[in-house]
Every structure is written in structure tokens, then in C-alpha cells.
Amino acid sequence: MEEDESEQLIEHSFMLLSNISALDIGQKHLLGLEGDQKSKFIIAESIFGMSCYFSKNKSFDFVSNIMANLACLEEGRNFMIEHKYIEAIVVQMVTKFLNQHRRKYLIQCIRNLLFEFTTHEEKFLEMNVARDICKVLIDEQGITEDKLPDAWKIWKAKQVKSESDIDYHNTAHMIDALVLLTNSDKLLRRMHEIDVNSVLTQIRFPQEPQWEDVTLRIQVIQ
């Protein structure tokens, strides 16, 4: 009973921080931008580290909401990009069976971070962010080894997914992330070099009006 109460307290605390970080002033407070410089980013680093370590513990699920919110602020985005949060999130997503809640908000976090494609163009090239986005896309869509070209087979999905198992909203956010990268000539050239198109041709969306925009964005990238 004590363990259950402790975990519930942790979950409720993160839910509260999630609500606080939905506002600019809350984001700045959690990032430590207005106080002692020694405490700058300590909260963000601590809760993200705990979330990665306790990847199966639902009490830490709302940390993903907090990180997505912090990525709405320029200072938060710069901090996370410089400290390779994109790589850490992608590793979590493609190697571990995260629940839908975490996947949803971590994907939103990645998408938000890519709005800094101008400031961090060279960093994104160094990190090969376009490849990482495609790795998440492959996993989200359940694209198996037999449907991928040789260069991409190593990044095959953890499991096969039927169309009913695919989260199309998550997929759409990752397509948006690639669209952001195409605004940079250098990143667009990298996407061509690693043959992002061979992944895009395998992306599935229902033939329904609500997904026509996303399908069009894929065509624009191609």
C-alpha cells in the first residue's frame, strides 16, 4: 500500500508540473531561467533522466508531456538540442516498448525541437537528425526488414503493425518534422543522400479526407 501511494504521489506531481509547464512562465521556471544560474536546467535534466531510467513505470509518463511543453520555448529547445535529447529520445522509442502516452508526447517533443533547424543546422547534420526521424517513422509504422532497402534494414521496426495498430497522428508529426528539415538546403541534401524517399514510399495512411493534407506533405518532400 505504501508503494502504491508513493507511486501515485510521483504521478500526481508530474501531472501538476505538466500543467505548470503548459504556460510560458511555468516553462521558464522549470528551466530555471529566472533564478540562480547554478540551478539552470537541473529540474529538466533530473526528471528526463528519471523518465528514461523508469521507462516501464507509468508514474513517470507525464514527464513526456513536460518535455514536449519545454520544447515550446526557445531556451528549452536550445538546451535539449545541445545536450542531445533528440538522440536519447529516439533510442528510447526504437529500442523500448514505450506506451502510447509516452510515444505521443515524446514525438511531439522531437517535432518541436526541429523548429530550430536554422540555428542548429550544423548540429542536425552532425547528429544525422533526418535519419533519426526516419527510424522513428519506421518503428511507428511497423515497417519490416523485407520492405526496406539494404541501407535501412538495420533500423527495421521492433514489431509488425496492422493498419489498425498504427498511430497516424504520431506519423503525421514525424512527417511535419521532415518538412521542417526541408527548409534547409543542407539538410534537404542529406535527406537525399540517405534516401529518405525509400522510407516515405512505405508510409501508410488511410484513404480518408482527414489525412489528405499529410499525404500531400509527403509528396512535397518527395
N, C-alpha and C positions, 0 to 999 in steps of 0.2 A: 504493500500500500504506500509506503514511504517513497519507494522508487517511482511509482506511478504519479504521485503528487509532485515529485521533483521534476519529472519529465514534462508534466503538464505546465508547471511554472515556467520552465525553459521555453516551451512552445508559446505560451501567452506573452512572455517577454519579447520574443521575436516578432509576434503579431503586432505588439504595441510599437516596436521600432519600425516595423514595416509601414504602419500608419503615419508615424512621425516623419519618415523619410519620403513620404509622398509629396511633402512640401519643400520648397527651396530652403527655407530656414532650417528645417529638420535635416536636410541633406548636408548643409554646411556644418551643422552641429555635430552630426555623426562623423563627418570627415575631420573634425577638429580644426576648421579653418579660422575660427574666430577666437580661439583661446591660446593657451601656451603652445608654442611651436613643438615642444617635446612630445606633446600628445597627438600631434597631427597624424591622421590616418591609422592610429593604433586600434581604434574600435573596428574599423573596416577590415584591417588585416586579421584581427583576432577572430571575428565572427566568420569570416570567409575560411580561415584555416580550420576552424572547428567544423564547419559545414562539410568541407572536403573530407575530413577525418571520419566524421559520423555520417557517411553517405547513405547509410541504410536507416538511420534514425529519423523518424518523421518529425520529431521535436525540433529539428533544425531546418525543416523545409522552407520556412518563411525567410530564411537568410537569402534565398534566391530572389525573393521579392525585393528585399533591401538592396541587394547588389544591382538589380535592374533599375531601381529608383536612383541610386547613387550615380549610375551611369547616365542619368539625365542631366547631370551637372558637369560643366566643362572640366572643373578641377578633379572631379571624381573620375571622369573618363581618362584624363591625362595620367593620373596616378595608376589606374588599373592597367593601362596600356604599357606604361614604363616598367611596371612590375610583373609583366607577362601573365596577367589574369586571363587573357584570351586563351593562351596555351593551356593553362591549368583547367579552365572550364571545358575546353574541347576534350582533354584527356579524360575528365570525369564522364563526359557524355558518351564517348565512343568506347570506353573500356568498362564502364559500370552500368548496371541496370537501374538507372535513376527512375523514380516515379514520375508520373505525368506533371505533377505540380512543379517539381524542380526543373524538369526539362523545359517547360513552358517559359518560366521566368529567367532561366539561365540563357536561353536562346534570345529572349528579349534584351538581356544584358549585352550579349555579343553584338546584336544589331545596333544598339545604342552606342557602343564603343566605336563602331566603324564610321560614325559621323565625323570623326577626327582624321579622315583619310588625307586631308591636306597637310595638317600639322605633322602627322606621323607617317607620311608616305614611305620614307626610307625604312622606318621601323616595321611597317607592314610588309615590305618587300623582304626584309631580313627574316621576319618570323614566318614568311610564306602564308599569310593570313588567308589568301584565296583558297589555298589547298585545305586549310583547316575548316573553312566554311563548307567546302565540298565533302569533307569527311563527316561532318555533322549531317549534311543533306543525305548522304548515302545511308547513314545509320537510321535517320528519321524515316526514310522511305523504305528501308529494309531491302536495299539493292544487293543482291548476292554476287558472288565472285564470277559466276558464269555470264553475268550481264555487263561486266566491267572490262575495259581494255587492260592489257598487262600492267601498265603503269599504275593503275588504280586498284588492282586486285587485292593488294595488301591491306587496303582500307575497307574491305567488304563489311557489310552490316553484321552486327552480332547475331541477328536472327531474321528470318524471313518474315515479311509482313503482308497480310492481305490488304486490300484497299480499305476495308473497314477498320483495320488496325492503325492506319496512317493518320497522324495528326496534321491535317492540311494547313492549319493556322501556323504551326511551327515551321512547316516547309515554306510557307509564304514569307515569314520573317527572314528566313535564310536567303530566299531569293532577293528580298529587299536589301539584304546585306551585300550581296554580289552586285546589285545595281549601284549601290553607293561606291563600291570599288571601281566601277567602270568610269567614274568621273575623273579618275587619274589615268593619264596615258601610260605611265609606267606600270601601274597595277593591272591595267587592261592588257598590256603586252604580256605580263606574267601569266594572266589567266589564259591567254592564247598559248603560251609556251607549255603550260602544264595540261593543256587540252581539257579545260573546264567543260567545253561543249559536249564531250563524250559522256559526262555525268548528267548534264542537263537533258540530254535526249532520253534518259531513263526516268526522269521525274514524272510522276503520275498525279493528275488532278482529275476530279470528276468533271464530266462534260455538263456543267451546270453554270447558269449565269453568274453566280456569286464568285466563281473562280476565273472568269474570263480575263479580268484585269491581270491576275498573276500569270496566266498563260501568255498574255501579251508581253509582260515584262521579261519572261524567259526568252521570247522571240527577239526582243530588243537586245538582250545580252548576246544572243547568238549572232 
